Amino acid sequence: MFNTIIVSFSFLLLFSAYNSSQNMIGQIYQQQGYNYLGNISLFVVYAAFTICCLFSPLVIKKVSYKYSIFISCWGYILFLASGAIACSCELNQDLFYCKGYIITIVNVVCSLLCGFAASVIWPSASAYISDEAGSTENKELYFSIFSSCALGSQLFGNLSTIVIL
């Protein structure tokens, strides 16, 4: 149970940040002068997610569930970092990485990595929770805890956005 709560809480934190930034990305990038970069980034994330789902079982077989989840988290963190880099250019436009084409390349690459990470993290998390639950009777409880945290990230992410903004 302890491991399930840790993984669930980790998903709550990670996806609170990701979902709230994903919800605002188009508007933020447009305000920064990158007209369609937010929409392009999200398109790339979900296109990569869709395609990479076909190959994710091969990756998961090579690495354990636990390590797949850990490594996949970094794909989401890179996506968030690419957004932070783009937003930092508002105050420091003379920096070398603030050129429009560099920001676009960084965002598209990080979006590809995030899409790949998404295709690995969800099946890995499901398999990990299923293994942790053990018996069929426990699976409902374990998946309920995990799902409430994973889906509750929308609530907490949007509430934190309201407080921060």
C-alpha positions, -999 to 999 in steps of 0.1 A, spaced: 0 0 0 28 24 9 44 21 -26 10 28 -43 5 59 -22 40 71 -31 35 66 -68 0 81 -66 12 112 -48 41 115 -73 16 114 -102 -5 140 -84 25 164 -82 38 157 -117 5 160 -134 -7 190 -114 23 209 -130 19 193 -164 -19 196 -168 -21 232 -156 8 242 -180 -8 222 -208 -41 240 -203 -24 274 -206 4 268 -230 -13 282 -261 -22 314 -245 12 318 -228 32 312 -259 10 336 -279 16 363 -254 53 357 -257 52 362 -295 54 325 -304 21 325 -322 12 288 -328 40 272 -308 18 261 -280 -6 243 -303 22 228 -323 38 215 -291 6 199 -279 1 183 -314 36 169 -313 31 155 -277 -1 137 -286 10 125 -321 42 111 -305 21 96 -277 -2 79 -302 26 65 -324 49 55 -295 22 35 -278 28 8 -303 64 5 -292 61 11 -255 57 -25 -245 92 -32 -259 107 -5 -238 89 -16 -207 101 -52 -211 137 -40 -212 134 -19 -180 114 -26 -149 81 -8 -142 96 13 -115 125 25 -137 101 31 -166 80 54 -144 110 72 -131 126 78 -165 93 88 -181 88 115 -155 118 132 -169 100 135 -203 73 156 -186 99 176 -167 117 184 -199 85 196 -215 79 219 -185 115 231 -187 111 240 -224 81 261 -215 101 278 -187 129 286 -211 105 301 -236 89 322 -209 123 334 -196 130 349 -230 104 377 -223 129 394 -200 162 383 -216 156 385 -254 193 390 -261 203 355 -249 214 331 -276 186 306 -270 159 332 -273 159 332 -310 125 320 -324 139 290 -343 159 277 -312 128 280 -290 108 262 -316 133 234 -319 137 230 -282 99 228 -277 93 204 -305 121 180 -293 109 182 -257 73 176 -269 85 145 -287 102 132 -256 71 140 -235 49 121 -259 73 91 -258 73 93 -220 35 94 -219 34 62 -239 56 45 -214 45 59 -181 8 50 -182 11 13 -190 41 11 -166 21 27 -138 -9 4 -144 13 -27 -144 31 -15 -113 -1 -8 -94 -15 -42 -105 17 -59 -92 16 -40 -59 -20 -49 -53 -13 -86 -56 -48 -101 -52 -78 -93 -72 -96 -80 -42 -70 -53 -35 -67 -41 -71 -99 -21 -70 -87 -2 -39 -52 3 -52 -64 16 -86 -90 38 -69 -63 55 -49 -40 59 -79 -68 71 -102 -81 97 -77 -46 111 -74 -39 110 -111 -72 126 -120 -72 149 -90 -41 166 -105 -64 186 -128 -82 200 -97 -50 208 -78 -31 220 -108 -58 245 -118 -63 256 -81 -26 263 -79 -27 282 -111 -55 304 -97 -34 311 -66 -2 318 -84 -17 340 -111 
